[in-house]
Amino acid sequence: MDQKLKIIIPMAGLGSRLRPLTWSRPKPLVSLAGSTVLDHLLASFKTVPDYEKAELVFIMSPGQQELIQAHMQKHYPKSKVHYVEQPEKKGQSDALRHAREHLDGPALIVFSDTLIENDFSCIAKEESDSIAWVKAVPDPRRFGVVEVDSRGLVTRLIEKPNDMNNNLAVVGCYFFNDGQKLARAIEEQIDRKIALRGEYYLVEAINLMLENRATMRTEQVKVWLDAGTSEALLDTNRYLLEHGRANFEENGTFDDNIIIPPVFIHPDARVNTSILGPFVSIGAGSIIHNSTIKDSILSQGAHITNATLEGSLLGYDVVINGMKGKFNLGDNSWANW
């Protein structure tokens, strides 16, 4: 690539399917397998050619920038990040329209709750105008899908099809050799008011590009993880802990605790006389005493005493004392017997 790559991450939205975790923090900063959703997303770009030279573009809702910018400055101080605000919820294409000044060369667009395992090295010498990453799914009707011709080139994208004929679902990751072509298609889409229920979907802008003879091919991914709902977050936590994100991977004791792997315990957490695992992630500064926890994500600063938790999601600085069950609690909540 002759021009500097922009990695554009639309992350606007209220994260309503992850409430109450997202009442006080943006969805990308929700805890997951020892880090945040955003950290895992950024880690997936390690195969992007010259990634250290790429520029990040975050498209956010009003009020999100402060926390996200603080996170980036603390953990990624060398990254160049542009922050763009989408004032109203008008869809994916509208979000990208607000970032059009950054669509000035090659662009990788990845939605913030899209976690895939993929090799991006192919984009270095890509000859087609664009790439859509896809995965075959049993029931494509919940997703956007691609239609391809005999040459393997995309002829059309369909948002939430009514039939099962095409099972290649788009996973929310696209590459464009020339972002200006996409920007012009988005302008045409909005001028022509091509929307669904008041929102402008990116697939329709891509269809306009295809109608104007742009070429798009597909890349299939083997692993596509979701971080958009509470149930999906726990599923993804399990997968990540099983595939390299745990720091306890063998059965045994740790001080006076019993560990049933895979488990992640932040080095700054304090745990005593407890049984942890399997599939537990514990954030920095947490204090766990005399408790049993499995299949759960505990964010930074959790204080758990004399409790039994399973299938739980705890936000930052949550306190639970003497309770048993499945909990889904936002930041600074408490449950006390």
C-alpha positions in Angstrom: 0.0 0.0 0.0 1.4 3.4 -1.0 -0.8 5.4 1.3 -1.2 5.1 5.1 -3.9 2.6 6.1 -6.8 3.9 8.2 -8.5 1.4 10.5 -12.0 2.7 11.1 -14.0 1.3 14.0 -17.6 2.4 14.3 -18.5 2.0 18.0 -21.4 4.4 18.4 -24.5 3.1 20.1 -25.9 2.6 23.6 -25.0 -1.0 23.9 -28.6 -1.7 25.1 -28.2 -5.5 24.8 -25.4 -5.4 27.3 -27.2 -3.4 30.0 -26.6 -2.9 32.8 -22.8 -3.1 32.1 -23.1 -0.3 29.5 -25.0 2.2 31.7 -21.8 3.9 32.7 -19.2 2.9 30.1 -19.1 2.3 26.3 -19.6 -1.2 25.0 -16.0 -1.5 23.8 -14.7 -1.0 27.3 -16.7 -3.9 28.8 -14.4 -6.5 30.4 -13.6 -9.7 28.6 -11.0 -12.4 29.3 -8.6 -10.3 31.2 -8.9 -7.2 29.0 -11.7 -5.2 27.3 -13.6 -5.9 24.1 -11.6 -3.1 22.5 -8.3 -4.6 23.6 -9.2 -7.9 22.0 -10.3 -6.2 18.8 -7.0 -4.2 18.5 -5.1 -7.4 19.2 -6.7 -9.0 16.1 -4.9 -6.5 13.9 -1.5 -7.8 14.6 -1.2 -9.2 11.0 -2.2 -6.0 9.4 0.8 -4.9 7.2 2.7 -2.0 8.9 0.1 -1.9 11.6 2.3 0.3 13.8 2.0 3.0 11.1 -1.7 2.7 10.6 -4.1 5.3 12.0 -7.1 4.4 14.1 -10.4 6.2 13.6 -13.1 5.7 16.3 -16.6 6.7 15.6 -18.5 7.3 18.8 -21.8 8.5 20.3 -21.9 11.7 22.3 -20.3 11.2 25.7 -18.2 8.2 24.9 -14.9 9.9 24.0 -13.6 10.7 27.5 -13.4 7.1 28.7 -12.2 5.6 25.4 -9.6 8.3 24.9 -8.3 7.8 28.5 -8.1 4.0 27.9 -6.1 4.5 24.7 -3.7 7.1 26.2 -3.0 4.7 29.1 -2.6 1.5 27.2 -1.7 2.5 23.6 0.2 5.8 24.0 2.0 5.4 20.7 -1.1 4.9 18.6 -2.4 7.7 16.5 -6.2 7.9 17.0 -8.8 10.2 15.5 -12.1 10.6 17.4 -15.2 11.2 15.4 -18.7 11.8 16.9 -21.9 10.6 15.3 -24.5 12.9 16.9 -27.6 10.8 16.0 -28.3 7.2 15.5 -28.8 7.0 11.8 -27.0 3.8 10.9 -23.6 2.6 9.8 -23.3 4.6 6.6 -24.2 7.8 8.4 -21.5 7.0 11.0 -18.9 6.6 8.2 -20.1 9.8 6.6 -19.1 11.7 9.7 -15.6 10.2 9.3 -15.4 10.9 5.5 -12.3 13.1 5.9 -10.4 9.9 6.9 -11.7 7.9 3.9 -8.8 9.2 1.8 -6.9 6.0 1.0 -7.0 2.4 1.9 -9.4 1.7 4.7 -10.1 -1.3 6.9 -13.5 -1.0 8.5 -14.3 -3.2 11.5 -17.4 -2.9 13.7 -16.5 -2.8 17.4 -18.3 -6.0 18.5 -16.7 -8.0 15.7 -14.0 -10.3 17.0 -12.5 -12.6 14.4 -9.3 -14.6 14.0 -7.9 -13.7 10.7 -4.8 -13.0 8.7 -4.9 -9.5 7.3 -1.6 -9.7 5.4 -3.5 -10.2 2.1 -4.4 -6.5 2.0 -0.9 -5.4 1.3 -1.1 -6.2 -2.4 -4.9 -6.5 -2.9 -5.9 -6.0 -6.5 -9.7 -5.9 -6.1 -11.5 -2.8 -5.0 -12.6 -4.3 -1.7 -12.9 -7.4 0.5 -15.8 -8.6 2.7 -14.9 -11.1 5.4 -17.6 -13.8 5.7 -18.4 -17.0 7.5 -20.8 -19.8 6.5 -23.6 -20.0 9.1 -26.5 -22.5 9.5 -29.2 -19.8 9.4 -28.3 -16.7 7.5 -31.6 -14.8 8.1 -30.3 -12.9 11.1 -27.3 -11.5 9.2 -26.3 -9.7 6.1 -25.1 -12.1 3.4 -23.2 -12.0 0.1 -24.1 -13.3 -3.3 -21.1 -14.3 -5.5 -20.7 -15.2 -9.1 -18.9 -18.0 -10.8 -15.6 -16.1 -10.5 -16.1 -15.8 -6.7 -16.7 -12.0 -6.9 -19.5 -10.4 -4.9 -22.5 -9.3 -7.0 -24.8 -8.1 -4.2 -25.1 -7.9 -0.4 -28.5 -8.6 1.2 -29.4 -7.4 4.7 -31.3 -10.1 6.7 -32.5 -12.3 3.8 -35.8 -14.0 3.9 -34.5 -17.3 2.6 -31.7 -19.8 3.2 -30.1 -19.7 -0.3 -27.0 -17.8 0.6 -25.3 -18.8 3.9 -22.2 -16.6 3.7 -22.8 -14.0 6.4 -20.8 -10.8 6.5 -19.0 -10.6 9.8 -18.7 -6.8 10.0 -15.2 -6.4 8.5 -14.4 -4.8 5.2 -11.3 -3.5 3.3 -11.5 -0.8 0.7 -8.5 0.0 -1.5 -9.8 3.5 -2.1 -12.0 4.9 0.7 -13.1 7.8 -1.5 -15.1 5.3 -3.6 -17.0 4.2 -0.5 -17.4 7.9 0.6 -19.0 8.8 -2.8 -21.3 5.7 -2.6 -22.4 6.7 0.9 -23.2 10.3 -0.3 -25.3 8.8 -3.1 -27.1 6.4 -0.7 -28.0 9.3 1.7 -29.0 11.6 -1.1 -31.3 8.9 -2.5 -32.5 8.1 1.0 -31.8 4.4 0.7 -32.6 3.4 4.3 -34.3 0.8 6.3 -36.4 1.9 9.3 -34.6 5.3 9.3 -31.1 3.8 9.3 -28.5 3.8 6.5 -26.9 0.4 6.2 -23.4 0.0 4.9 -24.4 -2.9 2.7 -26.5 -0.6 0.5 -23.6 1.8 0.0 -21.5 -1.3 -1.1 -24.3 -2.3 -3.5 -24.1 1.1 -5.1 -20.3 0.6 -5.5 -20.9 -2.8 -7.1 -23.5 -1.3 -9.5 -20.8 1.1 -10.6 -18.5 -1.9 -11.4 -16.4 -1.9 -8.3 -15.0 -5.4 -7.6 -15.3 -7.1 -4.2 -14.1 -10.5 -3.2 -14.6 -12.5 0.0 -12.3 -13.9 2.6 -13.7 -16.6 4.9 -12.9 -16.6 8.6 -12.8 -19.7 10.7 -13.6 -18.0 14.1 -16.2 -15.3 14.5 -16.9 -14.2 18.1 -19.7 -12.0 19.3 -19.5 -9.5 22.2 -22.9 -7.9 21.7 -25.1 -9.6 24.3 -24.6 -10.9 27.8 -24.9 -14.5 26.7 -22.5 -14.0 23.8 -20.0 -12.2 26.0 -19.8 -15.2 28.3 -19.5 -17.6 25.3 -16.6 -15.4 23.9 -14.9 -15.3 27.3 -14.9 -19.1 27.4 -13.4 -19.3 23.9 -10.7 -16.8 24.6 -9.7 -18.3 27.9 -9.4 -21.7 26.2 -7.3 -20.3 23.4 -4.4 -18.5 25.0 -5.9 -15.7 27.2 -5.8 -17.6 30.5 -2.9 -17.3 32.9 -3.9 -20.4 34.8 -4.2 -23.4 32.5 -3.6 -26.3 34.8 -5.5 -27.7 37.7 -3.9 -27.0 41.1 -3.7 -24.7 44.1 -2.6 -21.1 44.2 -1.8 -20.0 47.7 -4.8 -21.3 49.6 -7.1 -21.3 46.5 -8.3 -24.1 44.2 -8.0 -23.2 40.5 -10.0 -25.1 37.8 -8.7 -23.8 34.5 -8.9 -22.0 32.2 -8.8 -18.9 34.5 -7.4 -15.4 34.2 -6.5 -13.6 37.4 -5.0 -10.2 37.1 -1.7 -9.9 38.9 -3.1 -7.0 40.9 -6.1 -9.0 42.2 -6.1 -10.6 45.7 -7.7 -14.0 46.1 -7.8 -16.2 49.2 -9.6 -19.3 50.4 -11.6 -19.5 47.2 -12.5 -21.9 44.4 -12.2 -20.3 40.9 -13.1 -21.8 37.5 -13.6 -23.0 35.0 -13.9 -20.0 32.7 -13.4 -17.2 35.2 -11.8 -13.8 34.4 -10.9 -11.5 37.3 -9.9 -7.9 36.8 -7.2 -5.7 38.4 -7.7 -4.6 42.0 -10.4 -7.2 42.7 -10.6 -8.9 46.1 -12.1 -12.4 46.3 -12.4 -14.0 49.8 -13.9 -17.4 50.7 -16.0 -17.6 47.5 -16.7 -20.0 44.7 -16.9 -18.5 41.2 -17.2 -20.2 37.8 -18.1 -19.2 34.3 -18.1 -15.5 35.1 -16.4 -12.1 34.2 -15.5 -9.9 37.1 -14.3 -6.4 36.1 -11.7 -4.2 37.9 -12.2 -3.6 41.6 -14.8 -6.3 42.3 -15.1 -7.2 46.0 -16.6 -10.7 46.5 -16.9 -12.2 50.0 -18.6 -15.4 51.2 -20.4 -15.7 47.8 -21.1 -18.4 45.2 -21.3 -17.0 41.6 -22.0 -18.8 38.3 -22.7 -17.3 34.8 -22.2 -13.8 36.2 -21.2 -10.5 34.7 -19.9 -7.8 37.1 -19.0 -4.3 36.2 -16.3 -2.1 37.8 -16.2 -1.9 41.6 -19.1 -4.2 42.3 -19.5 -5.5 45.9 -21.2 -8.9 46.6 -21.3 -10.3 50.2 -22.9 -13.5 51.3 -24.9 -14.1 48.1 -25.4 -17.1 45.8 -26.6 -17.1 42.2 -26.3 -15.6 38.8 -25.6 -11.8 38.8 -25.5 -9.2 36.0 -24.5 -6.0 37.7 -23.3 -2.6 36.4 -20.5 -0.5 37.8 -20.6 0.4 41.5 -23.5 -1.9 42.3 -23.7 -4.0 45.4 -25.6 -7.1 46.6 -25.4 -7.8 50.3 -27.1 -10.5 52.5 
